[in-house]
């Protein structure tokens, strides 16, 4: 069942709200996800309300330039992204959600390192 969550970067300059059924998080082993330690969950565009304009964030793209990683330009935290393998969706960094018990959420391994 979907629940509403608020979220932000570390300094609060980037804020968002999301509706999701947080029944798992994805732990990806690609070089970027591994280094940032994100716990990811994908949602439809209609379930994410970005309260800070995207043009006030820093966009990072690499390799195929399909994925879009949005960072706070002040504190450097990535609260959400458009994933390469499903660019119509949003990937939420669950670590950026308010009042979530991260240890209580089942984790699923994702092998982004195997993508060409």
N, C-alpha and C positions, 0 to 999 in steps of 0.2 A: 504494500500500500504506500502511495506517495505521501511524503511529508515535506513541509517547507523548511528550508534552512537559510540562514544568513551567513555570509562569508566575506572575507576581506584579505588583503595582503597584510603584511606585518604592521606597517605604519598606518593603515586605514585609508590610504589615498585611493585604492581600488576596492570598490564594494560591489557586491552582487547578491542576488537571491536565487534560489534554485528549488524546484520541486522534484523529488526523486524517491525511489524505493531503494534505500541504501542497504541492500541485501548482501553486497560484496564490494571489495575494492580490487582494482587490477594493479599488480606490481609488475612493471615492465622492466626487462633487462637491457633495453637499448642504452647506448652511451649517455644520452641526455637524461632519461628517467632515472637511470642507475645513479648518476652523479647528483641529481637534485633530491632523490629520495621520496618522490611523490607517491601518494596513494591515489589512484585514479578511478573515476567512475564516469561513464558516458551517459549523456542525456540528449534528448531532442532539443532543438532550438527553442521550441515553444515553452520548454520547462526552465529556461534560464533567463533571468532578468539582470542585465548588466547595468548597474547604476552609475558607473563612471564611463564616460565616452571612450570608445576604443582608441580614438586619436590622441587621448591623453596618456596612453600606455606605450610601452616599447614593444615592437613586433620583432621577433627573431625567427628566421627561416634558414634552413640548411639542407644539404643533400638535394632532394628532389624539389624542394621549396613548396611542397604541397601542404605540409603541416604549418600551422600558424600558432606560434607560442607568444602569448601576451604576458608581459612582465610589468610590474610597477616600476616606473623610472626613478622612484625615490628609494625604496628599500630592496628592490630586485627580486621580489617574490613573484612566482608564477601561479596565479589562482585558477586559470583555465586556459584551454587551448583548443584548436581545431586539429583533430588527429589526421595523420596521413592516410590511414587505412579506411577512414570514414569521415571525410571532410565536411559532410553535411551535419554531423553531430558536434557536440561540445564535450570535451573531457574536463571534468572538474577535479582539481587537486583537493581531495577530501581533507587534507591537513589544514586547509584554509577555512573550513567550516567552523562556525561557532558551536560550542557545546555538544561535541560528538565524542563518544568514547571509542577511540581508534582501535583499542585492543579487543573490542567486542564484535568487530566486523570481520567476517571471513575474507581471506585473501586468495586471489586467483593469480597464478603466474601467467604472464604474457611474454612472448619471446620476440620482441621487436628487433633484437639483434640479428635475427634470421632473415629480415627483410632485405631485399636488394635495393 
